[in-house]
């Protein structure tokens, strides 16, 4: 699949989302955090990410029962092949030994061949404290993402890395002042590393190249690899940033930096944005959550409202608005993720957005082209899942969705009493096709 060839129709349905929902059967749910033989994990599994067509799912787990010989008593990163039914541990040293420290927060390339993650485990001989690593599954190699031009590893914590669709670029945040020349601000900055050339670029500077005056966080790369989105309380990245709260930004390798957490007419929110922001292939559509009272369709009792913004047309629309005015807006609506084109958006909500049985912690998907919304986290009988749900991720083609949950009823035989990772087909997606080998 080449996402550059995927062209969604104009987002004409974005402003009419509340007009439509569909009655759908419960999607078949798979538990991902199991061993190749089907054994369940004996401890929590979280933070899943999914490859371009949904075949591969990477996740972090404390369980020691997912692969043979897991005796390091540390969080590891695993990859599940949904076609072959295999689970593999990937957070190993360059020599193939177990990590001696926790590995976490994976990211996966579109074809599933590359995995990026953080690790305390000293996976290379010159590893530092907490570094970002890249595993090339096809080549069988492990390399460090946060390296200085001198070849030395960064000496400060590497924030979780994310990979572009083609796996050639990784974005991350770091306070290390040796990754690029002229980094003297002492704050965490946004970096994009071109992996084939081992070249690191700092992006997200203010007008005239001014360095940020506060840390960045929650860095994610756009699937196309040319832009990164992130949050920051820095006030000097764009003109007119006077709200004094955490905002969301998109920065490009072309030197551009734009604030994206804005209302219509570029109104600044009067409250901070949530931890996670999302974007499509090229940064042309973004999503963020906030409690700001000066944003469209604000609800006074909502913990947070999820918004989609089209920066090119200065359009900001509230997405997490229940389809019935009789449903209260009192919960959290956050942790968004887009398919490559931006047609599909998934997010976590503690509100009941669709009429029917009560939903206390759910995963929703929205089709922004057709104006449809559906609940993904459903039991086999069509009832909403109980327990708590964790942040969802959607495949680049929009076909599959992963999340983590404490629900024991999503699949038969779930008796471990902890967080597991689950997969479901997008109920709004028309078709699903696998390729052979890596996607």
C-alpha positions in Angstrom: 0.0 0.0 0.0 1.2 3.5 -0.9 -0.6 6.1 1.3 0.3 8.8 -1.2 -2.2 7.1 -3.6 -5.0 7.1 -1.0 -7.2 10.1 -1.7 -10.1 10.6 0.6 -13.0 12.7 -0.5 -13.1 16.3 0.9 -14.0 16.4 4.5 -17.5 17.6 3.7 -19.0 15.4 6.4 -16.8 16.8 9.2 -19.2 19.4 10.3 -22.2 17.1 10.1 -20.9 14.2 12.1 -23.6 14.3 14.7 -26.2 13.6 12.1 -25.2 10.0 11.5 -24.5 6.7 13.2 -24.9 3.1 12.0 -26.1 0.0 13.7 -23.3 -2.5 13.4 -22.6 -6.0 14.6 -19.8 -6.3 17.2 -16.5 -6.6 15.4 -14.6 -9.8 16.1 -12.0 -9.0 18.8 -8.6 -10.7 19.0 -6.4 -10.8 22.0 -2.9 -9.8 20.8 -0.9 -10.2 24.0 -0.6 -13.9 24.0 2.2 -16.3 23.2 2.6 -18.2 19.9 0.9 -21.2 21.6 -1.9 -19.0 22.8 -0.9 -18.7 26.5 -2.0 -15.5 28.1 0.4 -13.0 29.7 1.0 -13.2 33.5 1.3 -9.5 33.8 0.1 -6.3 32.0 0.5 -5.6 28.3 0.1 -2.0 27.0 1.0 0.7 24.4 0.1 -1.2 21.2 0.9 0.2 17.7 -0.2 -1.4 14.4 1.4 -1.8 11.0 0.0 -0.3 7.8 -2.6 -3.0 6.9 -3.0 -4.4 10.5 -0.9 -7.5 10.1 1.7 -6.7 12.8 1.1 -5.3 16.2 3.9 -4.2 18.5 3.3 -3.7 22.2 5.1 -3.5 25.6 4.5 -6.1 28.3 5.7 -7.0 31.7 4.7 -10.7 31.1 7.2 -13.4 31.2 5.0 -16.0 29.5 4.8 -14.6 26.0 8.0 -16.1 24.7 10.3 -18.9 26.1 13.3 -17.9 28.1 11.9 -14.5 29.3 13.8 -14.2 32.6 14.9 -10.6 32.7 12.1 -9.5 35.0 11.7 -6.3 32.9 9.2 -4.8 30.5 9.9 -6.0 27.0 8.7 -5.1 23.5 7.0 -7.8 21.4 5.6 -8.1 17.9 2.5 -10.2 17.1 2.1 -11.5 13.5 -1.7 -11.8 13.2 -1.4 -13.9 10.0 1.0 -16.5 11.3 -0.1 -16.3 14.9 3.4 -15.8 16.3 4.7 -13.6 19.1 8.3 -12.5 19.1 10.3 -10.5 21.6 12.2 -7.7 19.8 13.8 -5.7 22.6 17.0 -7.7 22.6 20.7 -6.6 22.5 22.6 -6.5 19.2 24.0 -9.9 20.2 20.5 -11.3 20.8 20.6 -11.4 24.6 17.9 -10.2 26.9 17.7 -6.6 27.9 18.8 -5.8 31.5 16.3 -3.0 31.8 12.8 -1.9 30.8 12.0 -1.4 27.1 8.8 0.5 26.3 6.7 2.7 23.9 7.1 1.0 20.6 6.5 2.4 17.1 6.2 0.4 13.9 6.8 1.1 10.3 4.1 0.7 7.7 5.3 -2.7 6.5 6.1 -3.9 10.0 9.8 -4.5 9.3 11.1 -1.8 11.6 10.4 -1.2 15.3 11.5 1.8 17.3 11.3 1.9 21.1 13.0 3.2 24.3 15.1 1.1 26.6 17.1 1.3 29.8 18.5 -2.1 28.8 21.9 -1.1 27.3 21.2 -2.9 24.0 24.4 -1.7 22.4 27.9 -1.6 24.1 28.0 2.2 24.3 24.4 2.7 25.4 23.6 5.5 27.8 20.8 5.7 30.4 17.6 5.8 28.4 18.1 5.6 24.7 15.9 5.3 21.6 16.6 2.2 19.5 15.6 0.9 16.0 15.3 -2.8 15.3 15.4 -3.7 11.6 13.7 -7.1 11.6 14.6 -7.9 8.0 18.3 -7.1 8.5 18.4 -8.4 12.1 20.2 -5.3 13.3 19.8 -3.0 16.3 20.9 0.7 16.1 20.6 3.8 18.3 18.4 6.6 17.1 19.6 9.4 19.5 23.2 9.5 18.4 25.3 12.6 18.1 27.1 13.4 14.8 30.3 12.3 16.5 28.8 8.8 16.9 28.5 9.1 20.7 25.1 8.3 22.3 23.0 11.1 23.7 23.6 11.7 27.4 20.0 12.6 28.4 16.7 10.8 28.3 15.3 10.1 24.9 11.5 10.7 24.7 9.6 7.9 23.0 10.4 7.7 19.2 7.9 7.4 16.4 8.5 6.1 12.9 7.4 7.4 9.5 5.3 5.0 7.4 8.3 4.0 5.3 10.5 3.5 8.4 13.2 5.9 7.1 12.7 8.7 9.6 12.1 8.8 13.4 11.0 11.8 15.5 11.7 12.1 19.2 12.2 14.7 21.9 15.5 15.2 23.8 17.3 17.7 26.0 20.7 16.5 24.7 22.6 19.5 23.4 24.9 17.5 21.2 22.5 16.1 18.6 22.8 19.2 16.4 25.0 22.2 16.3 23.8 25.4 18.1 21.5 23.7 20.6 22.0 26.0 23.7 18.5 26.4 25.1 18.8 23.7 27.8 15.2 22.5 27.0 13.9 19.4 25.3 13.6 20.0 21.5 12.0 18.1 18.6 14.3 16.1 16.4 13.8 14.1 13.2 16.4 11.6 12.3 16.9 10.4 8.8 17.9 6.8 9.5 19.6 5.7 6.3 22.0 8.7 6.4 22.3 8.9 10.2 21.5 12.6 10.0 19.5 14.4 12.8 17.6 17.6 12.2 16.1 19.9 14.9 12.7 21.2 13.9 10.1 23.3 15.7 12.2 26.5 16.1 10.5 29.9 16.4 10.6 32.9 14.1 14.1 33.6 12.8 15.3 30.3 14.2 14.8 31.2 17.9 15.1 28.2 20.2 12.1 27.2 22.3 12.0 28.6 25.9 10.3 25.5 27.4 10.4 21.7 26.9 8.6 19.8 24.2 6.8 16.6 24.9 4.6 14.0 23.2 6.4 14.1 19.9 4.9 12.1 17.0 6.0 12.0 13.4 3.5 12.3 10.6 3.3 9.2 8.5 4.9 11.0 5.5 8.0 11.7 7.6 8.3 15.4 6.8 6.5 16.8 9.8 6.3 16.2 13.6 3.6 17.1 16.0 4.1 17.8 19.7 3.0 19.7 22.7 4.9 22.5 24.6 4.4 25.4 27.0 7.0 27.4 25.1 5.7 30.9 24.3 8.1 31.9 21.5 7.5 29.3 18.8 4.8 31.3 17.0 3.8 35.0 17.1 1.0 35.8 19.5 1.2 32.9 21.8 0.0 34.6 25.0 -2.3 32.0 26.6 0.4 30.7 29.0 -0.6 27.0 28.6 0.5 23.9 26.8 -0.3 24.1 23.1 0.1 21.7 20.2 2.3 22.4 17.3 3.3 20.9 13.9 6.9 21.5 12.7 8.4 20.6 9.3 11.8 19.8 7.8 11.1 22.9 5.7 11.6 25.0 8.8 8.0 25.8 9.4 6.4 25.8 12.9 2.6 26.2 13.3 0.4 26.1 16.3 -2.5 23.7 15.7 -4.5 23.8 18.9 -6.6 26.7 17.8 -10.3 27.5 17.5 -12.0 29.2 14.5 -10.4 32.5 13.5 -7.2 31.1 15.1 -8.6 31.6 18.6 -6.2 30.6 21.4 -7.6 28.1 23.8 -7.8 29.3 27.4 -6.8 25.9 28.8 -4.0 23.4 27.9 -4.3 20.7 25.4 -4.2 17.0 26.3 -1.1 14.9 26.2 -1.6 13.3 22.8 -2.2 15.0 19.5 -2.5 13.3 16.2 -2.2 14.1 12.5 -2.6 12.4 9.1 0.1 11.8 6.4 1.2 15.4 5.9 -0.1 17.4 8.8 -3.1 18.8 6.9 -5.6 17.6 9.5 -5.0 17.3 13.2 -6.8 16.3 16.4 -6.4 17.4 20.0 -8.3 17.5 23.3 -8.8 20.4 25.7 -11.0 21.7 28.5 -10.9 25.2 27.1 -14.2 27.1 27.5 -13.7 29.3 24.5 -13.6 26.5 22.0 -16.6 25.4 19.8 -19.3 23.2 21.5 -17.7 23.5 24.9 -19.4 21.5 27.7 -19.0 23.0 31.2 -18.9 19.6 32.9 -16.8 17.7 30.4 -13.3 16.6 31.6 -12.1 17.2 28.0 -13.5 17.6 24.5 -11.9 16.2 21.3 -11.4 18.5 18.4 -10.4 18.1 14.7 -8.8 21.0 13.0 -8.2 21.7 9.3 -5.4 24.3 9.6 -5.6 25.2 5.9 -9.3 26.3 6.2 -9.1 27.6 9.8 -11.8 25.0 10.7 -12.1 23.5 14.2 -14.9 21.1 15.0 -15.8 19.2 18.2 -15.9 15.5 17.6 -16.8 14.1 21.0 -20.4 15.4 21.0 -23.0 12.7 21.8 -25.5 11.9 19.1 -28.4 12.6 21.5 -28.8 15.7 23.6 -30.1 13.5 26.4 -26.6 12.0 26.9 -24.4 13.9 29.4 -21.0 15.2 28.5 -19.0 14.7 31.7 -16.0 12.5 30.7 -12.6 12.4 29.1 -12.3 12.4 25.3 -8.7 12.1 24.2 -5.8 10.0 22.8 -6.6 10.4 19.1 -5.0 8.7 16.2 -5.6 9.0 12.4 -5.4 6.7 9.4 -2.9 7.9 6.8 -5.4 9.9 4.8 -7.2 11.3 7.8 -10.5 9.7 6.9 -10.6 7.6 10.0 -10.1 8.9 13.6 -10.0 6.7 16.7 -10.0 7.9 20.3 -10.7 7.0 23.9 -13.8 8.3 25.7 -15.4 7.9 29.1 -18.6 9.5 27.7 -21.5 7.7 26.1 -21.5 9.2 22.6 -24.0 6.8 21.0 -27.5 6.0 22.3 -27.8 2.6 23.8 -26.3 0.7 26.7 -24.0 2.6 29.1 -20.4 3.1 28.1 -18.0 3.9 30.9 -14.7 3.5 29.0 -14.8 3.1 25.3 -12.9 3.2 22.0 -14.6 5.0 19.2 -13.9 5.3 15.5 -15.2 8.2 13.3 -15.3 8.3 9.5 -14.8 12.0 8.8 -15.7 11.7 5.2 -19.0 9.8 5.6 -19.9 11.4 8.9 -20.2 8.1 10.8 -19.3 7.1 14.3 -19.1 3.6 15.9 -18.1 2.0 19.2 -15.2 -0.4 18.7 -14.8 -1.9 22.2 -17.8 -4.2 22.1 -18.3 -7.7 23.6 -19.3 -10.6 21.3 -23.0 -10.0 22.3 -22.8 -6.4 21.1 -22.7 -4.9 24.6 -20.1 -2.3 25.5 -17.0 -3.8 27.2 -16.5 -3.1 30.9 -13.3 -2.3 32.6 -10.9 0.4 31.6 -9.6 1.0 28.1 -6.2 2.4 27.0 -5.3 4.6 24.1 -6.2 3.2 20.6 -4.1 3.2 17.4 -5.4 2.7 13.9 -3.6 1.2 10.9 -2.5 3.5 8.1 -5.0 2.0 5.7 -7.8 2.4 8.3 -8.7 -1.3 8.4 -7.6 -2.3 11.9 -7.7 -0.8 15.5 -5.7 -1.8 18.5 -6.0 -0.8 22.2 -5.5 -2.2 25.7 -8.1 -3.0 28.2 -8.7 -4.6 31.6 -12.0 -6.1 30.3 -12.1 -9.9 30.9 -15.1 -10.4 28.5 -13.8 -9.3 25.1 -12.5 -12.8 24.3 -13.1 -16.2 25.9 -10.6 -17.4 28.5 -9.3 -14.1 29.6 -8.5 -14.9 33.3 -5.3 -13.1 33.9 -7.0 -10.1 35.6 -4.7 -7.4 34.0 -4.3 -5.2 31.0 -4.2 -7.0 27.7 -3.8 -5.7 24.1 -6.7 -6.3 21.7 -7.4 -5.9 17.9 -10.6 -5.3 16.1 -11.4 -4.7 12.5 -12.6 -1.1 11.9 -16.4 -1.5 11.7 -16.6 1.4 9.3 -14.0 0.0 7.0 -15.3 -1.8 3.8 -12.5 -4.3 3.2 -9.3 -5.8 4.6 -6.6 -7.5 2.6 -3.2 -8.9 3.6 0.0 -9.1 1.6 2.6 -11.8 2.0 5.7 -11.4 4.1 6.3 -7.9 5.3 3.4 -5.7 4.0 
